[in-house]
């Protein structure tokens, strides 16, 4: 038997509490940051607060309908959403992990949840990496202009807004660090722990997160340099304004002296 897992990053955040109050599915597991439903006809739905929803046993129409139902409970719903798939094969002789699929001797709702969680973590890291890449690309435009022309082509207000955007992305990632954690069930069930560890190796979630953190740090460091140069430039402008005002005042005094002499 094969299980087809599909995960989507549909928003920056999903209000789990409000969604649970509106949805009538059978809850298998829930806490403040996630809810996992086991339905009839081998349908599984996993909704996570960091904006990811994971399906198993749903066709394309049913997935689209569920995502549309989730929309009112989302913050910053994404029109263009990331998608990741993964397959589970059951009734094999030994457990085996491969690139986009896993072969397991045991598949039950708990095992499915572990797999669905890891796929959710992977697509979330992809989403944050996409945002970091965009920030780095925009930062590189300013540093290249600095290298080529020796000057900065951004205003103080735009720079401050860009720094704020960078910090917000970094803060959202920090707030969602728990996405890298393993569920408590893996501490008590050796099989679940082994499956979780194997999946984390496949998806390289921790390595990808470290790379993401380094990329955001690079953006932050580049912006700090640009900010310092901008401050220096504006200080120079202010100095020239003060010098000009002093010169005007001196010329005015000289002019008054000349008028008195005549």
Secondary structure, 3 states (H helix, E strand, C coil): CEEEEEEEEEEEEECHHHHHHHCCCCEEEEECCEEEEEECCCEEEEEECCCEEEEECCCHHHHHHHHHHHHHHEEEEEEEEEEEEEEEEECCCCCEECCCEEEECCCCHHHHHHHHHHHHHHHHHHHHHHHHHHHHHHHHHHHHHHHHHCCCCCCHHHHHHHHHHHHHHHHHHHHCHHHHCCCCHHHHCHHHHHHHHHHHHHHCHHHHHHHHHHHHHHHHHHHHHHHHHHHHHHHHHHHHHHHHHHHHHHHHHHHHHHHHHC
